[in-house]
Amino acid sequence: MTSPAPLPVATRRRLLPSLLLLLTVFGPISMDLYLPALPALTSELDAATSVAQLTITACLLGLAVGQLVAGPLSDRHGRRGILLVGVAAYVAVSLLCAISPSVELLIAARLVQGLAGGVGIVIAQAAGRDVYSDGALIRFYGRLTVAGGLAAVVGPMLGGVLSSVVDWRGLFVFLAAIGAGILLVTMFAFDETLPAERRTGGGFAQTAHAYRTLLADRTFVGAVLNQGFMYAATFAYLAGATYVLQEIYGLTPLQYAAAFGLNSVGFMVFGYLAGRTAERWSVRGTLAAGVALTGLGSVGLLAAGLTPMPLWGVIVSLFALAGGVAVTSPPATTLALVGYPQIAGTASSLLGTVRFGFGAVSAPLVGLAGAASILPLGVVTVAATVLAAVAALLVVPRRGGAAAPAPTPAGEPRILENAH
């Protein structure tokens, strides 16, 4: 599975950036595509709202643990072989989700689906660190954010359309088909980005040493925790918005998908602008601006939970929340990974694990009061944003201390020659 792809080297180089962006949507689309069908799934499997939301939690936990495992393995054995195994497993388990007869089996299958999906996320981030540098690295992470937003646009909207012709089981069959397509493209277009001479050795002891190094870095810890709490707000939004907009405000699955798509377009635009702003203005300043924008959105949701608010007010609040999270992603990812080219997979795995792990904890909390209240969503997102702001303080250099490595502006994005 690690033999060179059959396409010419020049062609693989041209395709690599697009493929890395495609891999970024690999895991998130597993979340977003079936969200419009979540109420129907809840009803068909005769599950409580909070139990059905565990299908989201299980996938998030899988995404977190999958990255934690795949990152260090890819530092030791290279990116390509680990990636192919992960994508192939994703296809198989998506079909298992489609035939699950009970919510319990579906939850277990979603956990494994997340494990496999996490491989694509961590490999995309680590491979990007393998091949990009300086300002191009910041712009690349901005594009990853845009790709994630695109998945959030395409996923629910496509899910809404498909829900009108197939049931939720058909959506999982569709996910398996997407995985098969990604597997085919990866086999032909993904060249190894981590040469043997740049890989780590030493097994578990070396991995443990890498973790200790990362966790001793104040900037790394601050960036990772900030993203963990930002993603806690994001996945609370993902888990709660479908019930808020459909059950409380009466939107159809297709109308919900359109509203969700509008917010996701904002996520894409803000993510792109954040990459540019962080490069040309300030990495840390852009991070702070994103936290502030997320705070405005979460306060709006809390207000909607305390007093009646028209639909447009809730949608604007969700838009601000999603846009703010998008603004924080490129600068935080850059701060976390820029200083660790030799262990980019391990650093990326910790970042991804915290992101999706915190999201897994927050997602079921918004359903504790059932499907008829916005208040839990407001409380969870406000709390998460406050904690994200506190974590962001750790990336501010101490007075008289040295700042973390900062990428320098560069020209057009470039791919390092030694990556091939």
C-alpha positions as CSV (number, residue, x, y, z in Angstrom):
1,M,0.0,0.0,0.0
2,T,3.0,2.3,0.2
3,S,4.2,1.8,-3.4
4,P,4.5,5.0,-5.4
5,A,1.3,6.3,-7.1
6,P,1.2,5.7,-10.8
7,L,0.8,9.3,-11.9
8,P,3.8,11.3,-12.9
9,V,5.6,13.2,-10.2
10,A,4.7,16.6,-11.6
11,T,1.1,15.7,-11.8
12,R,1.1,14.5,-8.2
13,R,2.7,17.7,-7.0
14,R,-0.1,19.8,-8.8
15,L,-2.8,17.6,-7.3
16,L,-1.4,17.4,-3.7
17,P,-2.8,20.7,-2.4
18,S,-6.3,19.9,-3.6
19,L,-6.1,16.4,-2.3
20,L,-5.1,17.7,1.2
21,L,-8.1,20.0,1.2
22,L,-10.3,17.1,0.2
23,L,-8.9,15.0,3.0
24,T,-9.8,17.8,5.4
25,V,-13.6,17.4,4.7
26,F,-13.3,13.6,5.0
27,G,-14.2,13.5,8.8
28,P,-16.4,16.6,9.1
29,I,-18.7,15.5,6.2
30,S,-19.5,12.4,8.3
31,M,-21.0,14.7,10.8
32,D,-22.8,17.2,8.6
33,L,-24.4,15.1,5.9
34,Y,-26.9,13.3,8.1
35,L,-27.7,16.2,10.5
36,P,-31.0,17.1,8.7
37,A,-32.1,13.5,9.2
38,L,-31.3,13.3,12.8
39,P,-34.9,13.9,14.1
40,A,-36.1,11.2,11.7
41,L,-33.4,8.8,12.9
42,T,-34.4,9.6,16.5
43,S,-38.0,8.7,15.8
44,E,-37.3,5.5,13.7
45,L,-35.0,4.0,16.3
46,D,-37.3,5.0,19.1
47,A,-34.4,6.8,20.9
48,A,-34.4,9.8,23.3
49,T,-33.0,13.0,21.9
50,S,-29.9,12.9,24.1
51,V,-29.3,9.2,23.1
52,A,-29.6,10.0,19.4
53,Q,-27.1,12.8,19.8
54,L,-24.7,10.2,21.1
55,T,-24.3,9.2,17.5
56,I,-22.7,12.6,17.1
57,T,-20.7,12.2,20.3
58,A,-19.4,8.8,19.3
59,C,-18.2,10.1,15.9
60,L,-16.5,13.0,17.6
61,L,-14.7,10.7,20.1
62,G,-13.6,8.5,17.2
63,L,-12.3,11.5,15.3
64,A,-10.3,12.6,18.4
65,V,-8.8,9.1,19.2
66,G,-8.2,8.3,15.5
67,Q,-6.0,11.4,15.2
68,L,-4.2,10.6,18.4
69,V,-3.2,7.3,17.0
70,A,-2.6,8.1,13.4
71,G,-0.5,11.2,13.9
72,P,2.5,9.5,15.8
73,L,2.2,6.4,13.5
74,S,2.5,8.7,10.4
75,D,5.6,10.4,12.0
76,R,7.2,6.9,12.2
77,H,6.0,5.1,9.1
78,G,5.1,7.9,6.7
79,R,1.8,9.5,5.7
80,R,0.6,7.4,2.7
81,G,0.2,3.9,4.1
82,I,-1.6,5.1,7.2
83,L,-3.9,7.2,5.1
84,L,-4.9,4.4,2.8
85,V,-5.7,2.1,5.7
86,G,-7.9,4.8,7.3
87,V,-9.9,5.6,4.2
88,A,-10.5,1.9,3.4
89,A,-11.8,1.3,7.0
90,Y,-14.1,4.3,6.6
91,V,-15.8,2.9,3.6
92,A,-16.5,-0.4,5.3
93,V,-17.8,1.0,8.6
94,S,-20.0,3.5,6.7
95,L,-21.9,0.6,5.2
96,L,-22.2,-0.9,8.7
97,C,-23.8,2.3,9.9
98,A,-26.3,2.0,7.0
99,I,-27.5,-1.5,8.2
100,S,-27.5,-0.8,11.9
101,P,-30.8,-2.2,13.4
102,S,-30.5,-0.3,16.7
103,V,-29.3,3.0,18.0
104,E,-26.8,1.2,20.2
105,L,-25.1,-0.5,17.2
106,L,-25.3,2.7,15.3
107,I,-23.4,4.5,18.1
108,A,-20.7,1.9,18.1
109,A,-20.4,2.0,14.3
110,R,-20.2,5.8,14.4
111,L,-17.3,5.5,16.9
112,V,-15.3,3.4,14.5
113,Q,-16.3,5.6,11.5
114,G,-14.9,8.6,13.5
115,L,-11.7,6.6,14.2
116,A,-11.2,6.1,10.4
117,G,-12.2,9.6,9.5
118,G,-9.7,11.2,11.9
119,V,-6.9,9.7,9.9
120,G,-7.6,12.0,6.9
121,I,-7.7,15.1,9.1
122,V,-4.4,14.6,10.9
123,I,-2.6,13.5,7.7
124,A,-3.8,16.6,5.8
125,Q,-2.5,18.9,8.6
126,A,0.7,17.1,9.0
127,A,1.4,16.7,5.3
128,G,0.7,20.4,4.9
129,R,3.4,21.1,7.5
130,D,5.7,18.7,5.6
131,V,5.5,20.6,2.3
132,Y,4.6,24.3,3.2
133,S,6.6,26.9,5.1
134,D,6.4,30.5,6.2
135,G,3.4,32.6,4.9
136,A,2.4,29.8,2.6
137,L,1.8,27.6,5.7
138,I,-0.6,30.2,7.2
139,R,-2.5,30.5,3.9
140,F,-2.7,26.7,3.6
141,Y,-4.3,26.4,7.1
142,G,-6.7,29.2,6.0
143,R,-7.6,27.0,3.0
144,L,-8.1,24.0,5.3
145,T,-10.6,26.1,7.3
146,V,-12.4,27.1,4.0
147,A,-12.5,23.4,3.0
148,G,-14.1,22.6,6.4
149,G,-16.6,25.3,5.8
150,L,-17.3,24.0,2.3
151,A,-18.0,20.5,3.8
152,A,-20.4,22.2,6.3
153,V,-22.2,23.9,3.3
154,V,-22.3,20.9,1.1
155,G,-23.0,18.3,3.8
156,P,-26.3,19.6,5.3
157,M,-27.6,20.9,2.1
158,L,-26.9,17.7,0.3
159,G,-28.2,15.8,3.3
160,G,-31.4,17.9,3.1
161,V,-31.9,17.1,-0.6
162,L,-31.1,13.4,-0.2
163,S,-33.4,13.2,2.8
164,S,-36.3,14.0,0.5
165,V,-35.6,10.8,-1.6
166,V,-33.8,8.4,0.8
167,D,-33.9,7.7,4.5
168,W,-31.0,8.1,6.9
169,R,-29.6,4.7,6.0
170,G,-29.3,5.9,2.4
171,L,-27.2,8.8,3.7
172,F,-24.6,6.4,5.1
173,V,-24.5,4.5,1.9
174,F,-23.7,7.8,0.2
175,L,-20.9,8.5,2.7
176,A,-19.5,5.1,1.9
177,A,-19.5,6.1,-1.8
178,I,-17.7,9.3,-1.0
179,G,-15.1,7.4,1.0
180,A,-14.6,5.0,-2.0
181,G,-14.0,8.0,-4.3
182,I,-11.5,9.5,-1.9
183,L,-9.7,6.1,-1.6
184,L,-9.4,5.9,-5.4
185,V,-8.0,9.5,-5.7
186,T,-5.6,8.9,-2.8
187,M,-4.2,5.7,-4.4
188,F,-3.4,7.5,-7.6
189,A,-2.5,11.0,-6.5
190,F,-1.1,11.0,-2.9
191,D,2.7,10.8,-2.9
192,E,4.6,10.3,0.3
193,T,5.3,13.7,1.9
194,L,7.6,12.5,4.7
195,P,10.8,10.9,3.4
196,A,12.3,8.0,5.4
197,E,15.2,10.2,6.6
198,R,12.9,12.7,8.2
199,R,10.8,10.1,10.2
200,T,11.0,9.6,13.9
201,G,12.1,6.4,15.6
202,G,12.2,4.9,19.1
203,G,8.6,3.6,19.3
204,F,6.5,4.5,22.3
205,A,9.3,6.1,24.2
206,Q,10.0,8.6,21.4
207,T,6.3,9.3,21.1
208,A,6.0,10.0,24.9
209,H,9.0,12.3,24.7
210,A,7.4,14.2,21.8
211,Y,4.2,14.6,23.9
212,R,6.2,15.9,26.9
213,T,8.0,18.4,24.6
214,L,4.7,19.7,23.2
215,L,2.9,19.9,26.5
216,A,5.8,21.8,28.0
217,D,5.3,24.5,25.4
218,R,3.1,27.3,26.7
219,T,2.1,28.6,23.3
220,F,1.3,25.1,22.0
221,V,-0.9,24.3,25.0
222,G,-2.7,27.7,24.7
223,A,-3.4,27.3,21.0
224,V,-4.6,23.7,21.4
225,L,-6.9,24.5,24.4
226,N,-8.2,27.5,22.6
227,Q,-9.2,25.3,19.7
228,G,-10.6,22.7,22.0
229,F,-13.0,25.2,23.5
230,M,-13.8,26.8,20.1
231,Y,-14.7,23.4,18.7
232,A,-16.8,22.7,21.8
233,A,-18.9,25.7,20.9
234,T,-18.9,24.6,17.2
235,F,-20.2,21.1,17.9
236,A,-22.7,22.3,20.4
237,Y,-24.0,24.4,17.6
238,L,-24.0,21.4,15.2
239,A,-25.8,19.2,17.6
240,G,-28.3,21.8,18.8
241,A,-29.1,23.9,15.6
242,T,-31.0,21.1,13.9
243,Y,-33.4,20.9,16.8
244,V,-33.6,24.6,17.3
245,L,-34.3,25.5,13.7
246,Q,-36.6,22.5,12.9
247,E,-38.4,21.7,16.2
248,I,-38.7,25.2,17.6
249,Y,-38.8,27.4,14.5
250,G,-40.5,24.8,12.3
251,L,-38.0,24.8,9.4
252,T,-38.2,21.8,7.0
253,P,-35.0,19.7,6.5
254,L,-34.3,21.6,3.3
255,Q,-34.9,25.0,4.8
256,Y,-32.7,24.0,7.7
257,A,-30.0,23.0,5.3
258,A,-30.3,26.4,3.5
259,A,-30.0,28.3,6.8
260,F,-27.1,26.1,7.9
261,G,-25.5,26.6,4.5
262,L,-25.7,30.4,4.9
263,N,-23.8,30.2,8.2
264,S,-21.3,27.8,6.6
265,V,-20.6,30.3,3.8
266,G,-19.7,32.8,6.5
267,F,-17.4,30.2,8.0
268,M,-15.6,29.8,4.7
269,V,-15.3,33.5,4.0
270,F,-14.1,34.3,7.5
271,G,-11.6,31.4,7.4
272,Y,-10.1,32.6,4.2
273,L,-9.8,36.2,5.5
274,A,-8.3,35.0,8.7
275,G,-5.5,33.2,6.8
276,R,-4.7,36.5,5.0
277,T,-5.1,38.7,8.0
278,A,-2.9,36.4,10.2
279,E,-0.2,36.5,7.6
280,R,-0.2,40.2,6.9
281,W,-1.2,41.7,10.3
282,S,-0.9,39.5,13.4
283,V,-1.3,35.8,14.1
284,R,-2.2,36.4,17.8
285,G,-4.4,39.5,17.0
286,T,-6.4,37.5,14.5
287,L,-6.9,34.8,17.1
288,A,-8.2,37.3,19.6
289,A,-10.6,38.8,17.1
290,G,-12.0,35.4,16.3
291,V,-12.7,34.7,20.0
292,A,-14.5,38.0,20.3
293,L,-16.7,37.4,17.3
294,T,-17.6,33.9,18.7
295,G,-18.4,35.5,22.0
296,L,-21.0,37.9,20.3
297,G,-22.7,34.9,18.7
298,S,-22.8,32.8,21.8
299,V,-24.2,35.7,23.9
300,G,-26.9,36.1,21.2
301,L,-27.9,32.4,21.6
302,L,-28.0,32.8,25.4
303,A,-30.3,35.8,25.0
304,A,-32.6,33.7,22.7
305,G,-32.8,31.1,25.4
306,L,-33.8,33.7,28.0
307,T,-36.3,35.7,26.0
308,P,-38.2,35.0,22.7
309,M,-36.2,36.0,19.7
310,P,-37.2,36.1,16.0
311,L,-35.6,33.5,13.6
312,W,-33.4,36.1,12.0
313,G,-31.8,36.9,15.4
314,V,-30.9,33.2,16.0
315,I,-29.5,32.8,12.5
316,V,-27.3,36.0,12.9
317,S,-26.1,34.7,16.2
318,L,-25.2,31.3,14.7
319,F,-23.5,33.1,11.8
320,A,-21.3,35.1,14.2
321,L,-20.4,32.0,16.2
322,A,-19.4,30.0,13.2
323,G,-17.5,32.9,11.7
324,G,-15.6,33.6,14.9
325,V,-14.5,29.9,15.2
326,A,-13.3,30.1,11.5
327,V,-11.2,33.2,12.3
328,T,-9.4,31.4,15.1
329,S,-8.5,28.2,13.2
330,P,-5.7,29.3,10.9
331,P,-3.7,31.3,13.5
332,A,-4.2,28.8,16.3
333,T,-3.2,25.9,14.0
334,T,-0.1,27.8,12.8
335,L,0.9,28.6,16.4
336,A,0.5,25.0,17.4
337,L,2.4,23.4,14.5
338,V,4.9,25.9,13.1
339,G,7.7,25.0,15.6
340,Y,7.6,21.2,15.2
341,P,8.4,20.1,11.6
342,Q,9.9,16.8,12.8
343,I,6.8,15.8,14.8
344,A,4.1,17.5,12.8
345,G,1.9,14.4,12.9
346,T,2.1,14.1,16.7
347,A,1.5,17.8,17.2
348,S,-1.4,17.7,14.8
349,S,-2.8,14.6,16.5
350,L,-2.9,16.4,19.9
351,L,-4.6,19.4,18.3
352,G,-7.2,17.3,16.5
353,T,-7.8,15.1,19.6
354,V,-8.5,18.1,21.8
355,R,-10.7,19.8,19.2
356,F,-13.0,16.8,18.6
357,G,-12.7,15.5,22.2
358,F,-14.0,18.7,23.6
359,G,-16.6,18.8,20.9
360,A,-17.7,15.3,21.9
361,V,-18.3,16.4,25.5
362,S,-20.2,19.5,24.6
363,A,-22.5,18.0,21.9
364,P,-24.8,16.0,24.1
365,L,-25.1,18.8,26.7
366,V,-27.4,20.8,24.4
367,G,-30.0,18.0,24.4
368,L,-30.3,17.6,28.1
369,A,-33.4,19.8,28.2
370,G,-35.0,18.1,25.2
371,A,-35.6,19.6,21.8
372,A,-37.8,22.5,22.9
373,S,-35.2,24.9,24.5
374,I,-32.4,27.0,23.1
375,L,-31.1,27.8,26.6
376,P,-28.7,24.9,26.9
377,L,-27.1,25.8,23.6
378,G,-26.6,29.4,24.7
379,V,-25.1,28.3,28.1
380,V,-22.7,25.8,26.6
381,T,-21.5,28.1,23.8
382,V,-20.9,31.0,26.2
383,A,-19.0,28.9,28.7
384,A,-16.9,27.4,25.9
385,T,-16.1,30.9,24.5
386,V,-15.0,32.2,27.9
387,L,-12.7,29.3,28.4
388,A,-11.3,29.7,24.9
389,A,-10.5,33.4,25.7
390,V,-8.7,32.3,28.9
391,A,-6.7,29.7,26.9
392,A,-5.8,32.3,24.3
393,L,-3.9,34.3,26.9
394,L,-1.3,31.6,27.0
395,V,-0.2,32.4,23.5
396,V,0.7,35.9,24.5
397,P,4.5,36.0,25.2
398,R,5.4,36.7,28.8
399,R,7.0,40.1,29.5
400,G,10.6,39.7,28.8
401,G,10.1,36.2,27.4
402,A,10.6,34.9,23.9
403,A,7.7,34.6,21.6
404,A,6.9,31.3,19.9
405,P,8.2,30.9,16.4
406,A,6.2,33.0,14.0
407,P,6.0,32.2,10.3
408,T,7.3,34.9,8.0
409,P,5.4,36.3,5.1
410,A,6.2,34.6,1.8
411,G,5.2,34.9,-1.8
412,E,3.0,32.4,-3.6
413,P,2.5,29.1,-1.8
414,R,5.4,26.8,-2.4
415,I,6.0,23.1,-2.0
416,L,9.3,22.1,-0.5
417,E,11.4,20.1,-2.9
418,N,12.6,17.7,-0.2
419,A,9.1,16.6,0.4
420,H,9.3,14.5,-2.7
